[in-house]
Amino acid sequence: MTDDREPGRRDRRQRPRRRAQGELEGLVLAALREADGPATAGWVQERLGGDLAYTTVITILTRLLAKGAVTRERAGRSFAWTPVSDRAGLAAHRMRRVLDRESDREAVLASFVTSLDSGDERLLRELLERARPEGAGGSEGAGGSEESEGED
């Protein structure tokens, strides 16, 4: 018998594709949002097509719990899970975690803002303006009104 594969290489058909970071968490959250109420890990596993191991679903749910994206309540010998956050909330949480690990927050935020395209920058400015409390006068420090003059 001969094996026509190169030595040391695995047959790629044997391994499922590797998912992107956070993809499984997003899928689990989406499944939970489709539920009529709190859902068990078994229900989530079934909803996702059953190609994930039950223990993998439990691991993902536990990680989401630690991130504050889900809550759980006792349901017999198991737990029923409820989403607190959606995909956008989970992404925002990851962004905050990255920022929290850095010692120079100003440099990180400045680098992030300067890397945005003009549409995202405009959107961020609008969101920051909406988030500003009523009556809070904005100090026109870095990124003041000079840059916004002449924009549509």
C-alpha positions in Angstrom: 0.0 0.0 0.0 1.3 3.5 -0.8 0.3 6.8 0.6 0.5 9.5 -1.9 0.4 12.3 0.7 3.6 14.1 1.5 5.3 12.7 4.6 4.3 14.5 7.8 1.3 16.2 6.3 -2.2 15.4 7.6 -5.1 14.9 5.3 -7.0 18.2 5.5 -10.3 16.4 5.1 -9.9 15.0 8.6 -10.0 18.3 10.4 -12.8 20.8 10.4 -11.8 24.4 9.5 -10.5 26.5 12.3 -13.0 29.2 13.3 -12.0 32.8 13.7 -11.5 34.1 17.3 -14.8 34.9 18.8 -16.8 33.2 16.0 -18.1 30.4 18.2 -19.0 32.9 20.9 -21.0 34.9 18.4 -22.8 31.8 17.1 -23.7 30.7 20.7 -25.0 34.2 21.5 -27.0 34.3 18.3 -28.6 30.9 19.2 -29.4 32.1 22.7 -31.1 35.2 21.3 -33.3 33.0 19.2 -34.6 31.1 22.3 -38.0 32.0 23.8 -36.3 32.2 27.2 -33.4 30.8 29.1 -31.8 27.8 27.1 -29.8 24.9 28.1 -26.4 24.0 26.6 -28.0 21.0 25.0 -30.5 23.2 23.3 -27.7 25.5 22.1 -25.7 22.5 20.8 -28.7 21.2 18.9 -29.5 24.7 17.5 -26.0 25.0 16.2 -26.4 21.7 14.2 -24.8 19.4 16.8 -21.3 19.4 15.2 -19.9 21.0 18.4 -19.2 18.8 21.4 -21.4 19.4 24.4 -18.3 20.2 26.5 -17.3 22.8 23.9 -20.6 24.5 24.2 -20.3 24.5 28.0 -16.8 26.0 27.7 -18.0 28.8 25.4 -21.0 29.5 27.7 -18.7 29.6 30.7 -16.4 32.1 29.0 -19.3 34.2 28.0 -20.5 34.2 31.6 -17.0 35.4 32.8 -17.2 38.2 30.2 -20.7 39.2 31.4 -22.3 38.4 28.1 -24.7 35.8 29.5 -26.3 34.9 32.8 -27.3 31.5 34.0 -29.8 30.0 36.4 -30.1 26.6 37.9 -32.4 24.2 35.8 -32.3 20.9 37.6 -28.8 19.5 37.6 -27.8 21.9 34.8 -28.0 25.6 33.9 -30.2 27.6 31.6 -28.4 30.5 29.9 -29.7 33.9 28.9 -27.9 36.4 26.7 -27.1 39.8 28.2 -25.1 41.2 25.4 -25.3 40.9 21.6 -22.4 40.5 19.2 -21.7 44.2 19.2 -21.5 44.3 23.0 -19.2 41.3 23.0 -16.9 43.0 20.5 -16.9 46.2 22.6 -16.0 44.1 25.6 -13.0 42.6 23.8 -11.9 46.1 22.7 -12.1 47.3 26.3 -10.1 44.3 27.5 -7.3 45.1 25.0 -7.3 48.7 26.1 -7.2 47.8 29.7 -4.0 45.7 29.2 -2.1 48.7 27.8 -0.3 51.1 30.1 -0.5 54.1 27.7 -4.3 54.3 27.0 -3.9 57.7 25.3 -1.4 56.4 22.7 -3.6 53.3 22.0 -6.7 55.4 21.5 -4.9 57.9 19.4 -3.5 55.2 17.2 -6.9 53.6 16.9 -8.6 56.9 15.9 -6.0 57.8 13.4 -6.4 54.4 11.7 -10.1 54.9 11.1 -11.4 55.8 7.7 -13.3 59.1 7.4 -16.7 57.5 7.6 -15.9 55.6 10.8 -14.2 58.6 12.3 -17.3 60.7 11.6 -19.5 58.0 13.2 -17.3 57.8 16.3 -17.5 61.6 16.7 -21.3 61.4 16.4 -21.5 58.6 19.0 -19.3 60.5 21.4 -21.4 63.6 21.0 -24.6 61.7 21.7 -23.0 60.0 24.7 -22.0 63.4 26.2 -24.3 64.3 29.2 -26.8 67.2 28.6 -25.3 70.5 29.5 -21.7 69.3 29.4 -19.8 71.8 27.5 -17.1 70.1 25.4 -13.6 71.3 25.8 -12.2 71.5 22.3 -8.9 69.8 23.1 -7.2 67.4 20.7 -9.5 66.7 17.8 -11.3 70.0 18.3 -13.6 71.8 15.9 -10.8 72.8 13.4 -10.8 69.3 11.9 -14.5 69.1 11.5 -14.8 72.4 9.6 -15.6 71.9 6.0 -17.0 68.4 6.5 -20.4 67.6 5.0 
